[in-house]
Amino acid sequence: MLNGLPGSSASQETNLLTLVYFCVGGLELIDASDALKKRRRDLIDFVYSLQSHGEIGGFFGNLNDATQNRCRENQPEVCIGTNIAMTFAGLATLLTLGDDLTSIDRHGIVRQLMALQTAEGSFCGAVPLKSKMDVESGRLPLDGERTNSEADMRFVFCAAVISFIIRDWSGVNVHTMQKFIWSCRSYEGGFSQVSGAESHGGSTYCAVAALYLIFLSKNLGLIQNSCEHCDRMTTALFGLGADGDAPNYIRDELIAWCLFRQGRGFNGRPNKPEDSCYTFWIGAVLKMTNAYEFVSEDLLEEFCMETQDGIIGGFAKWPGSRSDPLHAYLTISGLSLLPRYVFVENSLDFEDGNTDEKEDISLNFDEWKLKAVHPALNISMPAFLHLSTLFRAA
């Protein structure tokens, strides 16, 4: 893939870093360590080659954007902005490859997050190009100024993961972020991309994972200021007890909405076909809310196996379709949530933030050997434990 994309994926060249994330993450989960070791250094160097070294940091999605930006350093009015999803993908890939993150421009990433957060608490996807006025005034597009990029729950999730990985939430207004997330909770019990929209499996995952990481970071002492009411709502959401004005039914409604997504596989919203990618999106929400026991594992496994591509391998969106990196990775990570594939339940303790480390985090099941996935970070458990080691060493 680093030497060129196949024709079927050529249209995804601008998102090359996310494709690398899917492929590296998938190989890690199926324990194809030899394949990763052979190109580990090349992959790490490639990811770092996409890092911005300008005033606003983060990562670009492909070499073309990164190269153009370097060539135009003296022409800021035509510089290309970094992308928050690519920053997430870059950091997750580096962790999976065992990098120590010492070459990460943390200050630049913090400024990227500051540039992308909106007044409502959401995040835009990409740093805006500087306008002529910006250049003449020397002013950076910070403090949540709106861009031509979309702003929704996907990028809120990315901001939460990025802040957790770099162990620095100073680029995020957590108070407004929490308020935005809870404003997107619908009457159905799930979460939408933006306030007032329909609940969706992907945005529900992004919302719950972001709340999970905020709650965890508070317990680790990484966040000092947050929305107290939102904190109480989050406590109730994860089944840690209703408190004050936090209703105790929000967890039940979320779990019910997720469970109603299953036919055999999961769909993303009512009256939509089942899709293999929701094996992770919905499954991870149920895992984070300690309700995965209610999933019909046999039916889910049956559906996923029918989406396998018998010619080129991998998993597809639907049975009989062609496989692609996104659905292959998310199906594998979703299957790794099933106890039959992975036999330990590694997680962070909400009370003290310690990791419950086990010697072996995978188990052979027939011909399968899947490593556990961290449901909130969407990286393998070994990658998360590596991150925990970096935390302790900091």
Buried (B, 14 or more C-beta within 10 A) or exposed (E): BEEEBEEEBEEBBBBBBBBBBBBBBBBBBBBEEEBBEEBBEEBBEBBBEBBBEBBBBBBBBBBEBBBEBBEEEEEBEEBBBBBBBBBBBBBBBBBBBBBEBEEBBBBBBBBBBBBBBBEBBBBBBBBBBBEEEBBEEEEBBBEBBEBEBBBBBBBBBBBBBBBBBBBBBBBBBBBBBBBBBBBBBBEBBBBBBBBEBEBBBBBBBBBBBBBBBBBBBBBBEBBEEBBEBBBBBBBBBBBBEBEEEBEEEBBBBBBBBBBBBBEBBBBBBEEEEBBBBBBBBBBBBBBBBBBBEEBEBEBBBEBBEBBBBEEEEBBBBBBEEEBBBBBBBBBBBBBBBBBBBBBBEBBBEBEEBEBEEEEEBBBEBEEBBBBBBBBBBBBBBBBBBBBBEBBEEE
